[in-house]
Amino acid sequence: MVLAVAAAVVAGLNVASAIGNYNSAKSQARQTIQEGEIAAERRADEISKLASRQRVLYLAAGLELEGTPQAVVDDTYNTGIADVRAIRSSYNQQAKNIIKQARANLLGGLANAGVSAFNMYNMGGSSLATDNVTDNVTFTNASYQGSGLNNSAFIGGNKFQAQQSATQARLSSIL
C-alpha cells in the first residue's frame, strides 16, 4: 500500500513537472514572437528611413521622383516588406518549434509518469500484471491453460516472447 502511494506521488510529481515545463515553453514561444515583432518593426523603421533618405537625395540632386528614382524607392520598400515578412516568419517558426518540442516533452513526461507508477506499483507485488494466471490465457493467438504462468513476462513483450514463455511454462508444468 505504501508503494502504491509512493507511486502515485512520483507520478503526480512527474506530471506536474511536465506541465510546468510545457507552460514555460509556451511563455518562451510568446516571448520569441514578441522579439520577432520588435525585430520586424526595427527593420520596417530602417527601410522607411532609407527610402526617405533616397527621396531627399534625389530631390536635392534636382531629380523628380519619377521613372528610375521612383523605381529605386519602390524597390527599397518592396525589399523592406519582404524582409519584415521573413523576420516575422522566422520568429514564428522558432515559436512553433518550441511548442512542438514542448508537446513532445509533455507527452514523454506523461508516459514516463505512467511507466514509473506502473513499475513502482509492481515492485510491491500487488498488481494484476504479476498475478499468477490459473485460467486460460490468450496472447495474440498463443493460448495456454496455466499452472502458475507469470503474466509479467508478457507486459511489453511481443508475440514471439509470449509464445516462448507459454511453451517454457507448459514444459515446466509437465516436468
Summary of the structure (lengths in Angstrom):
residues: 175
radius of gyration: 32.9
end to end distance: 36.7
largest distance: 109.2
contacts: 483
relative contact order: 0.12
helix: 79%
strand: 7%
